[in-house]
Amino acid sequence: NLVTVNDSSNTFGDTQLTVDVIADDLLWDLAKTSKLVCEASSEEEPEIVKTDPDGQFVLCWDPLDGSSIVDNNWAVGTIVGIWDKSTGLLGATGRDQVMSLVALYGPRTTVFMTLDDGVYEFTLGPGNQWICSRDKIQIKKDCKIFAPANMRAAQEVDGYAKLIDHYMTNKYTLRYSGGLVPDVCQQFTKQQGVFTNPTSKASPAKLRLAFEAAPFGRLVEMAGGKTSDGVTGKSVLDVKIEAVDQRTALAIGSANEVDRFNDSVLSLVGA
């Protein structure tokens, strides 16, 4: 049984499952043996580890996002951000990434990846061969799909409660699993959607900037979507990474809906 408690927790206090450790070990094996990687960091142990001094890139990953739903056999995934060693990680921003990718493990195994000219989807096919299944993905400015995270914040932030009421009143489709990877990746397959995760005093933001928000931010913005840091309303890609374990609020997806989030929620955050 791979979905068992590993009798330990990571630095954030999250209970580690066996599959978390297996996924993390696989990525560390790749990072430490690659001549291209000079430094790496994992969400499971958020510190920068030097690997090959002659390497060119800094890797930052969440090995298995969605641990809280993996025992349900729901879709989970891996998130990777890649920076050049000229910027490193600390002091850089998400906009400094040279690429990012997200792997989604569901009925299909797919990877969404930023290339020079846009976002591509690759599907694992027969014989473990990767097939390009979507190219130059675009997210529409308007949407009718919403994924509202951290709904406890709606008890404090009136704007968030009103935003959720707007979704319901206007008959948006709720598609939310509690896993960041499937809840955002649906924007690439449906070409629309918005994921919201605001912050409040009693329910602070929990998403990790370097491990989760920045890699997804690059993917969504390169696909024509928009992001918000959930505090200033600016792009999450412009937030400086000052600590490996830095947290952030996030709204991400169809541009007009991220604007709606900023207009509805941010003036009342922390009120």
Phi, psi and omega in degrees: 000111182283337184266070179232156179289135184273009180062033178202169175227159178277183185298332180281354182090004178284135176294129180272138174259161180304319181294328175301312184293318179298313180298318180295317179299320180297317181290322177296321178301318179292316183294319185283342180256353180276134176283352182269345186258123179262329179214155179209157177210142180242146176300331181291335179213080192286075171218152183278124181248127178281135182245278180248116183297340179268000180290166186252340192235155175249123181256143179220125187217154165253108190295324179211087179285132180108029181301329183289344180243000184292330179290343174277356184065033174272168181295136176226182182193178178241137182241131181226130170246144183231124177245154174281151182291345178294332176257331187065196179259303182290129183092348177271178174235171176297334180289342178279353179300144174271336172190165172214158179210154177225128175259134181243122181255102180221214174303329169244156170257117182231156175231129173257128191221139174273127171245181186301326186249018176143197183253132182237149173250133175241135181247135178283116185255191180303143180071021181057036176262135179273132181242131175287109186259342174211141178231149178048054182298139178235135177260126182293154181290329179251155180207167176229020179239130179228146179229095186267109176268169177048051182291347174300329181296337179295341177288337180253324186259102183302324181297326179287320176299318179291326178294316178296321177297324176299315179301314184290316182297324183265015171058043169291158178267125177277119173226096185217122181252343186093001175250123184301319184297303179294329183289334176264323182297337176299337178295330180282323182278322179272349181061030178190165176136162176218136175246129183235134178214084183281182178233156174209172183297317182275337181231074184291159179297143182240350182293142180272129184297308185285324187273335187232301190292316183294313178300316178293324179300318179296316180300309185293317181292326177289342176267010177093002177275192184219157176228160173223140178284359175074005180230303180265341184090356178280168180300139177295340179288347181261002179279125180289135178275104184258345177212146182299324184261023182299136179259161178206150165281170184197136162233136189207137178141216182303131191304314183292331178282329173292322174299320179297319177301312180300316182291325185275322194257317195293328181292343184246004177295129179079004180292000000 
